[in-house]
Amino acid sequence: WVMPCGEEAVHARADGTFTIALEPGRQRLVVRVASPRGRAAARLTLADQEVDIPAAGPVALEVPLTLGRGVLHGFVAMGHRDEAVYGIETVVAYRGESLTPVAVALTQPDGAWRMTGLPAGDFRLAVPGSWLGSVFVRATLGDGQTLEVAQPAPGTHTLRGRVGGKLPAKLVVTARSDAALRSTDVDRDGRFAFEGLPAGSYQLTLWSGEVRRVLRLPEPHAVPGPEVRLDW
């Protein structure tokens, strides 16, 4: 299927053609394989590019696809998250430091996962870690190579903090570093804790859908380190 950034996706026809309504100007198109049914499903990005849409009339575009021969596979230890009882976890692959996924794989009931059709290059994989979080693993894939990605070792550090101010009923804090991404709720006393973090420098963000506000701290917080104090 073909997805203009921020818009609803459309399915390509059997011959590879598609029709999509776009506003004139610079637009971004993402082409992905539609996920087949089943737990072994994987979603693969075949193209991600910007195109110029003229104001006068329809335009024919040719979107070149990139389909490699590489394979990444691995294993996710099950039973460490509440939803693991259903036997499904998600592994996401990114190219380099990009925030756009190039492939998504769902695990088998035993925790095994597999991504095929990948081009050669450097990948950053988000592997399920603790509740509401992932651990990042890096892998370099050669042309046509099949590479097993080791299960990342669990972190051993705890980040604790307290939020001051008039707090909404639902407040979430997110901690992100090169090693992990985690989110947790802030309790009624304004306290929060992340356990099992890898060491690193974490960017903290407070957000609440209730009041539609996001607050990002300007300075990262080192882990291990002292308790952090935040103001909402």
N, C-alpha and C positions, 0 to 999 in steps of 0.2 A: 504494500500500500504506500501511497504518497501523502505526505503531511506537510502543508505549509506551516511555518512556525507560528504557533498560537491559534491555528485554525483546525477545523475538523478534517480528518484524513479521508481520502478516497482510495478505492481499490483500482489497481491497474488491470487492464483487460488481458486476455490470454496472449495477445500479440505484443504486449508491453506498452501499449498506448494508454493514455489517460486524459481526462478532461477535468479541469479544475478552474474555478472562478477566483481571480486574484485582483487586488487593487493595483493600479499603475505604480511603478516605482521599483525600488530594490526589494526583492523578496527572497526568503530563504526556504529551500525545499529539502526535505529529508525523505529518502526512500528506504523503506524497511520491508523485510520479509514478514508477511502476516504469520503470527504464531499458530502452528497447528494445534489441534486439541491433544491433551495428554500431559502427563507430568514431565515428560522428557522434552517438552517444547522449548525452543530457543528462538529469540528474536534477534535478527542480524541487520545492521545498518549497511546498505549497499551504496548509498550516495548521500552526501550532505554538502550542499553548495548554494551560493547566492546567485540569483538570476535577475535580469532587468526586464520588467514588464512594461511595454509601451502603452501610452494612453489611447492610441488609435487601433481599435479592432483586436481580434484574437491573434495569438502568436504561437508558432510551433517551436518547441524546445526539444533539444536532444540532451538527455541526462545520462552521462556515462556512468556505468556501474563498476564498482570495485569488489570483486569476489576472489578472495585468496584461497590457498590450499592448506593453510595452517589450522591446527587443532589445539585448543587448550582444554584441559580436563583436570578434575581434582575430586576432592571429597570434603564434605562439610559434616563435622561431628554433630549428630542430631541429639535432641533432648535438652538443649541449653536454653531454649526459648519456649514460651507458652504454646506458640503455634506449631512447634516442631512435632507435636503429637499427631498432626495431620500428615506428616511426612513430606512437606513441601518447604523449600527454602529458595531464595533467589540470589544468584551471583551475577554481578553487573561488570562489564568490561568497558574501559575508557581508553582512548588513544592518548598517551602522554598525560598532559595536565588538563586536557579538555574536560568540560563538565557534561558533554553530550555522550550518552551511551552508544557504543558501537555494537554491542551484543549483550543479550540477557539470556541466562539459562536457568531453568528450574531443575531442582534436584530430583533424583529418583528417591523412592522410599528409604533406601539405604544410605542416602546422603551423597551419592555420586552425581556429578554434573559434567557436561561436555558442551563445548562451543566449536563448531566447524565452520569452514569457509572464511577463515580470518586471513587478512594480508599480513605480510611480515612487518615487524615493528615493535615498538615499546608499548606495553599495555599496563594499565593500573586497574586492578580488580578489587571490587568491593565485595568482600566475603562476609556472610552473616557472622556477627559476633554476639554480644550481649543484647538484651532486649532493647528494641528501638535503636539499633546501631549496627555498624559494620566496621571491619578491620580492612585496611588497604594493603594489598600485596602487589608487588611489581614483577613483571615477567617480560623477557625479550624473546620474541618468536621469530625464527628464521623462515625463509620461504619454503612452504610445504612441510614444515616441522610439526611434529606432534609432541607437545610439552605438558608434562604433569606439573601442576601447581600445588605446592605443599600447603597443608592446612596451617594457617598462621598460629604462632604460639599465643596463648591468652596473655593479656596484660596483667600486671601485678600491682598497679598503683591506684590510689583513690583520690579523686578531686572533690573536695567539699566546699560548699559556699552558702551564703545567706543573702537574700534580696530584701532591701529596705524600701519603704514607701507604701503607698496605698495600692495593695495588690488586687488584681481581678480574681474572680473565682477560679479561673483556669489560666495558669501561666506555665510556659514550657521554656526550658533552657537547653540550648544545643551547644555541644562542644565539638569542634572540628580541627583536625591536624592532618599532617601528611600520613599519619599512621592509622587514624580512626575517625569515625563520625558517630556521635552518640547524642540522644535526646532523652530528657527525663522531666517529670513534673516537679514543680516547686510546691512544697506543702504549705499548709495554712500559716505556719510560723515563718515562712519565707526561706526555709532550708531546702537544700538539694544535695545530692551526692552521686558521683559516677564511680562505680567500682570496676576493677579489672581493666583499667586503661593502660595502654603502652606509654612509655615515657615520650615526652615531646612538648611542643609549644602549641597550645590550643586557643583558637579563636572562639569566644563565647558570644552567643546571641540569645536574647530574651524575646519571646514573642507570645502574643495572645490573640486568638481569633475572635475572642469575645469583644475586645475593644479595637481590633484591627490595628494593632501597633507592633512594630518590630524595633528592638533596640540592640544594636551591635556595639560591643565594647571596642574602643579604638586600639587597645593594647592586648596582645595575646598573653595567656597565663601559662607559666611553666609547670609541668607535671614530671616528677614530684615537686611539690611546693606547698606553701602555707594555704590556709583557707582563704577563699576569695570573697570579697564583699562587693555587692552590686546594688545599684539604686534604680528602682523602676520609676 
